[in-house]
Amino acid sequence: MKTFQISTPDQTILESLIFKINDLTKPKGSLGTLEDIATQIGLIQQTLHPELHKPHGIIFAADHGIVDEGVSFSPKEVTRQMISNFLAGGAGINFLARQHNFVLKVVDGGIDYDFPAIDGLISRKVRKGTRNFLYESALTDQEVEQCIEIGAEIVKDCHKEGCNIICFGEMGIGNTSPSSMWMTCLAGIPLLECVGAGSGLDSRGVMHKYTILKRALDNFKEERNAMNVMRYFGGIEMIMAVGGMLQAAELNMIILVDGFIMTNCVLAASKLYPEVINYCVFGHQGDEAGHKLLLDHLKVKPLLNLGLRLGEGSGAICAYPIVESAVRMINEMNTFSNAAVTKYF
């Protein structure tokens, strides 16, 4: 398996960062979360003058065999249909990417469809969707390793283009199901609290989904470590995101984390390399059941709570202006000494 060199940012600069932020012309602590973000990014970049360059959003797309069990409101073909929508610029993530100047990359990691050569679509298909984890392991060990390597490769390409802040999105009908399985297995939260409506199930549909997932969980007899859980339950796009996150952390990039599915990817990544959390800024608390419980489990505070449940990386990019404000704060605000203002705290 590919290994990563991820370290906790050197804390030597922390005192200087705090001093600089406290010396800005404001009451101490009065910019709240902006001060926390500026401190975190200063630590990641090991500088008192952090910068954001060429933000990128990567959408990994793949299908899921478990969809055959009726666990999703949306049909499987929506995955491939949305690829065309992304590439045409008409999806939710597209207007947000345009608004905040994100470079958007779309990766076919495992869609159950043979695309012709399409400009803008990065083809890295591992297989045409996962196997149905109600009856068998969704992936093989080799396929998991391939997914991690592909995710890392895509992030390396973004870094070479000058990107130092990145977010990940997903497109895969049914992927709240493997997310729920990751959450219950890796966070120890009861499955019933991890299962939600996904793209629009009613209460009856949610209960059917839970029943199917409970059967699958009962069939899973292996040690509940990250590699086993990712292999057994999939999905391809999620494991690629895990590989991407680990690579981004190794490259000292800022990781803007999206909603329920991507937070589960952080959970899995942190089980492999706990240090990855230091590089993550959590964009929002989504509207999917279980997301708040997962954020609480990770002991992290999201920047936004807008009732979003679109996925695609949309919540992460929505949060980007707050991150940019934090960086502008530490770089552009005057200090008490320079402004000849008496400290008023």
C-alpha positions in Angstrom: 0.0 0.0 0.0 1.2 3.5 -0.7 2.5 5.3 2.3 2.5 9.0 3.2 4.8 11.2 5.2 2.4 13.3 7.3 3.5 15.2 10.3 1.9 17.4 12.9 2.8 21.0 12.0 5.7 22.4 14.0 4.3 24.3 17.0 7.4 26.5 17.4 5.7 29.4 15.4 2.5 29.2 17.4 3.4 31.8 20.0 4.4 34.3 17.3 1.2 33.7 15.4 -0.9 34.3 18.5 1.1 37.4 19.3 0.6 38.8 15.8 -3.1 38.1 15.8 -3.5 39.6 19.3 -1.6 42.7 18.2 -4.1 43.5 15.3 -6.2 46.5 15.9 -9.2 44.8 17.5 -10.1 43.5 21.0 -8.4 40.3 21.7 -10.4 37.3 20.3 -13.0 39.6 18.8 -12.7 38.0 15.3 -13.4 34.6 16.8 -13.2 31.7 14.3 -11.3 33.9 11.8 -8.5 34.0 14.4 -8.6 30.2 14.8 -8.4 29.6 11.0 -5.6 32.1 10.6 -3.6 30.4 13.3 -4.3 26.9 11.8 -3.2 28.0 8.3 -0.1 29.8 9.7 0.9 26.5 11.3 0.2 24.5 8.2 2.3 26.9 6.1 4.8 27.7 8.9 4.6 31.4 8.3 3.2 34.6 9.8 2.1 35.6 6.3 -0.1 32.7 5.0 -1.4 32.8 1.4 -4.0 31.0 -0.6 -3.2 30.0 -4.2 -5.2 28.5 -7.0 -8.0 26.8 -5.0 -9.1 23.5 -6.6 -12.1 21.3 -6.2 -12.0 17.6 -7.2 -15.1 15.6 -7.8 -14.6 11.9 -7.7 -17.5 9.9 -9.3 -18.4 6.2 -9.1 -21.4 3.9 -8.8 -22.4 1.5 -5.9 -23.7 -2.0 -6.1 -25.8 -1.6 -3.0 -28.1 0.7 -5.0 -29.7 -2.5 -6.4 -31.3 -3.0 -2.9 -33.4 0.2 -3.2 -31.4 2.2 -0.6 -31.5 5.4 -2.7 -34.3 7.7 -3.8 -32.4 8.5 -7.0 -31.7 5.9 -9.8 -28.1 4.9 -10.6 -28.1 6.5 -14.0 -28.1 9.9 -12.4 -24.4 9.4 -11.6 -23.4 9.4 -15.3 -26.0 12.0 -16.2 -24.5 14.4 -13.7 -21.1 14.1 -15.2 -22.4 15.8 -18.4 -24.0 18.4 -16.2 -20.7 19.1 -14.4 -18.8 19.3 -17.7 -21.4 21.6 -19.1 -21.1 23.9 -16.1 -24.7 23.6 -15.0 -24.5 21.9 -11.6 -24.6 23.4 -8.2 -20.8 23.0 -7.7 -20.2 24.9 -11.0 -21.7 28.2 -10.1 -19.9 28.1 -6.7 -16.6 27.2 -8.4 -17.1 30.2 -10.8 -18.0 32.5 -8.0 -15.0 31.7 -5.9 -12.5 31.1 -8.7 -12.0 27.4 -8.0 -10.5 25.1 -10.7 -12.8 22.1 -10.9 -11.7 18.7 -11.9 -14.1 15.8 -12.6 -12.8 12.2 -12.2 -14.5 9.1 -13.4 -13.3 6.6 -10.8 -15.9 3.9 -11.3 -19.1 4.9 -13.1 -21.0 2.0 -14.5 -21.0 3.4 -18.0 -18.6 3.6 -21.0 -18.0 7.3 -21.7 -16.6 8.4 -25.0 -13.6 10.6 -24.9 -14.9 13.8 -23.3 -12.9 17.0 -22.9 -12.6 17.8 -19.2 -13.3 14.3 -17.9 -10.4 12.6 -16.2 -10.8 8.9 -16.7 -9.4 6.7 -13.9 -11.9 3.9 -13.8 -11.0 1.2 -11.4 -14.1 -0.9 -12.2 -17.7 -0.2 -13.2 -19.1 0.4 -9.8 -18.6 -1.5 -6.6 -19.9 -5.0 -5.9 -23.1 -5.2 -3.7 -21.8 -5.3 -0.2 -25.0 -6.9 1.1 -23.6 -10.2 -0.4 -19.8 -9.7 -0.8 -17.0 -7.3 -0.3 -17.4 -4.2 -2.5 -13.8 -4.1 -3.6 -10.6 -6.1 -3.4 -7.5 -5.0 -1.5 -5.8 -4.3 -4.8 -8.7 -2.1 -5.9 -8.5 -0.1 -2.6 -4.8 0.5 -3.1 -5.5 1.6 -6.7 -8.1 4.1 -5.5 -5.8 5.6 -2.9 -3.0 5.9 -5.5 -5.3 7.6 -8.0 -6.6 10.1 -5.5 -3.0 11.0 -4.5 -2.0 11.3 -8.1 -4.8 13.8 -8.9 -3.8 15.9 -5.9 -0.2 15.9 -6.9 -1.2 17.3 -10.3 -3.2 20.1 -8.6 -0.2 20.9 -6.4 2.0 21.1 -9.4 -0.4 23.7 -10.9 0.2 25.9 -7.9 -2.7 24.9 -5.7 -2.3 25.0 -1.9 -5.9 24.8 -0.8 -8.2 22.0 -2.1 -11.6 20.5 -1.5 -13.1 17.2 -2.5 -16.6 16.4 -3.7 -18.3 13.2 -4.8 -20.9 12.0 -7.2 -22.2 8.5 -6.7 -25.8 7.6 -6.2 -26.2 5.6 -3.1 -23.0 6.7 -1.4 -24.6 7.8 1.9 -25.0 4.0 2.5 -21.3 3.2 2.5 -20.8 6.5 4.4 -23.1 5.2 7.1 -21.2 2.0 7.3 -17.9 3.7 7.6 -19.3 5.9 10.4 -20.8 3.1 12.5 -17.7 0.9 12.1 -15.0 3.5 12.6 -16.7 5.9 15.0 -18.6 3.3 17.0 -21.9 5.2 16.6 -25.0 3.0 16.4 -26.0 2.4 12.8 -29.5 3.7 13.3 -28.1 7.1 14.1 -25.9 7.0 11.0 -28.6 6.4 8.4 -30.5 9.3 6.8 -32.6 10.3 3.8 -29.7 10.7 1.3 -31.1 12.3 -1.8 -34.7 12.3 -0.6 -36.0 9.1 1.0 -39.2 9.3 3.1 -39.3 7.8 6.6 -40.4 4.4 5.1 -37.5 4.5 2.7 -35.0 5.4 5.4 -36.2 2.4 7.5 -35.8 0.1 4.5 -32.3 1.5 4.0 -31.5 0.9 7.6 -32.8 -2.7 7.4 -30.6 -3.5 4.4 -27.5 -1.9 6.0 -28.1 -3.7 9.2 -28.1 -7.0 7.4 -24.9 -6.0 5.6 -23.3 -5.0 8.9 -24.3 -8.3 10.5 -22.5 -10.1 7.6 -19.3 -8.2 8.2 -17.1 -10.3 10.5 -13.7 -8.7 10.0 -11.8 -6.4 12.3 -13.2 -2.9 11.9 -10.1 -1.1 10.8 -10.1 1.5 8.1 -8.7 -0.7 5.3 -11.1 -3.5 5.9 -14.1 -1.1 6.2 -13.2 0.7 3.0 -12.7 -2.5 1.1 -15.8 -4.2 2.3 -18.2 -1.3 1.9 -16.6 0.9 -0.8 -17.0 3.2 -2.4 -14.5 4.0 -5.1 -14.9 7.8 -5.1 -14.7 7.9 -1.4 -11.5 6.0 -1.1 -10.0 8.2 -3.9 -10.9 11.1 -1.7 -9.1 9.5 1.2 -6.0 9.1 -0.9 -6.3 12.7 -2.0 -6.7 14.0 1.5 -3.6 12.1 2.7 -1.6 13.4 -0.2 -2.7 16.9 0.4 -1.7 16.7 4.0 1.7 15.4 3.0 2.1 18.4 0.7 1.1 20.8 3.5 -2.0 21.8 1.7 -5.2 23.1 3.3 -8.1 20.7 3.0 -11.5 22.2 2.9 -13.9 19.5 4.0 -17.4 19.2 2.6 -20.4 17.4 4.1 -21.4 14.0 5.5 -19.6 11.8 2.9 -16.4 13.7 2.9 -16.3 14.0 6.7 -16.5 10.2 6.7 -13.5 10.2 4.3 -11.6 12.4 6.9 -12.6 9.8 9.5 -11.1 7.0 7.5 -8.0 9.0 6.6 -7.5 9.9 10.3 -7.6 6.2 11.2 -4.7 5.6 8.9 -2.8 8.9 9.7 -4.2 10.8 12.7 -2.1 13.9 11.8 -4.3 14.6 8.7 -6.8 16.4 10.9 -4.4 19.2 11.4 -4.8 20.1 7.7 -8.6 20.1 7.6 -10.9 23.0 7.8 -14.5 21.8 8.1 -16.7 23.8 5.8 -20.2 23.0 7.0 -22.6 20.9 9.0 -24.8 19.2 6.4 -28.5 18.2 6.7 -27.9 14.5 6.5 -28.7 12.6 9.6 -25.6 11.7 11.5 -23.3 14.5 10.2 -23.4 16.5 13.5 -22.7 13.3 15.4 -19.7 12.6 13.2 -18.4 16.2 13.6 -18.8 15.9 17.3 -17.0 12.6 17.3 -14.0 14.2 15.5 -14.2 17.2 17.9 -14.3 19.7 15.1 -16.3 22.8 14.5 -17.8 23.5 11.1 -17.8 27.0 9.7 -21.4 27.0 8.3 -24.7 25.4 8.9 -26.9 26.2 5.9 -29.0 23.0 5.7 -27.0 21.8 2.7 -27.1 18.2 1.5 -26.1 18.4 -2.1 -22.6 17.0 -1.9 -20.3 17.7 -4.9 -18.0 19.8 -2.5 -20.6 22.6 -2.5 -20.5 23.3 1.2 -16.7 23.4 1.3 -16.6 26.0 -1.5 -19.4 28.0 0.2 -17.1 28.2 3.2 -14.0 29.4 1.2 -14.7 33.1 1.6 -14.5 32.7 5.4 -11.1 31.1 5.0 -10.0 33.9 2.7 -11.2 36.5 5.2 -9.1 34.8 7.9 -6.0 35.1 5.7 -6.8 38.7 4.8 -7.2 39.5 8.5 -3.7 38.3 9.5 -2.1 39.9 6.5 -4.0 43.2 5.9 -5.1 44.5 9.4 -2.8 47.0 11.0 -1.2 46.4 14.3 -1.5 48.6 17.4 2.1 49.7 17.2 2.0 50.6 13.5 -1.4 52.4 13.8 -0.4 54.3 16.9 -3.6 53.0 18.5 -3.7 52.3 22.2 -4.6 48.7 23.0 -8.1 48.7 24.3 -8.3 45.3 25.9 
